[in-house]
Amino acid sequence: MQFKKAGKYIMTKLSKELPRHLSYHSVEHIQDVYNAAEQIGAQEGVGQHDMKLLLTAAWYHDAGFLKGAKDHEEESCRIAQETLPAYGYTEADIEKISGMIMATKIPQSPKNHLEEILADADLDYLGRDDFFTIGDKLFNELSVFGFINTDDEWNALQVRFLENHHYFTASAINSRHQKKEAHLQQVKDKLNK
């Protein structure tokens, strides 16, 4: 399995071809999810082979944005299925990777431990200090698409999202849940002003 080459291929393609108006679903986000997946994977005791599959899924999970936002997870799986055999990934590897990619679809419904890790990594920022900075990027992206227009609409959306979200892995629950709850309260306070 040519893990590093598979990653270099997709990251180069994404940095050249992702639409510039994607302020949230950017190469920076993919790198962030990769780093979170690596950290959570290590804390959760993921073995070497599965770790490579997990990190490959992190690299490819938003590749579908090359075609568009709608059903981008399915498109990301298609790109992985087309690309990864050339880098020595087996059918079974690619099936696992596709499962992880689909686990990032909102609402998240992971079916195994690796899928739980990638789902948590994708929304790791909800319980981090850079929550509002990253949230602003998502707000900008959603307003470009016309999904939201005002701060109040955004804050109401965030409250609904944070109230419905939960982390799956013990590592993410222990390290992110408490701060995520604090962010929820801060967003509610903004709405009530």
C-alpha positions, 0 to 999 in steps of 0.5 A: 500500500503506497499510503503517502503517495495516495495522500499526496495525489489527492491533496495536490488535486484538492489544492489545485481544483477545489473551488475557492469559495469553499472557505470551510471545506478546504484543504485546511479542513482536510488537514485538520481532520487528518490530524484529529483522526491521527490523534484520536486513532492513537488514543483509541489504540488503532493498529498500524494498517487500520491507522493508514486506512483511517488517515486515507479516509481523512484525506479523501472524505471531502474529495467529492467537493471537486464535483459539488456539495450535494451528495459529496460523500458518495462522490468522495467514495467514488473518487477513492474507489477509482484512485486507490487501487493504483496505490495498492489498496485492496477491495476490502481496504477501499470498502472500509475507507468508503464506510468511514467516508460515509460516516461523516455524512450528517446526521452521522451514523458510524457502524464501527470503531474506525467510522466513529473515529473519523466521524469524531475527527470531522467535527473535532473543532466543535469542542476546541478553542478555534470553534468560533474561528472555524465556525466563521468559515462555515458561516461564510461558505453557507452564505455564499450558497444562500443557505443562511443570510443573518447571524441569528439564522447562523446561531439558531442553526449552530444551536440545533446542530450542537444540541443534536451532535454527540461524540462517539469515541471515549477519547473525543468525549473526554477531550471535547464534550465539555468545551462543546457544551460551553460553546453551545451555551455561548451561542445560545447567549448570542441568540438571546441578546 
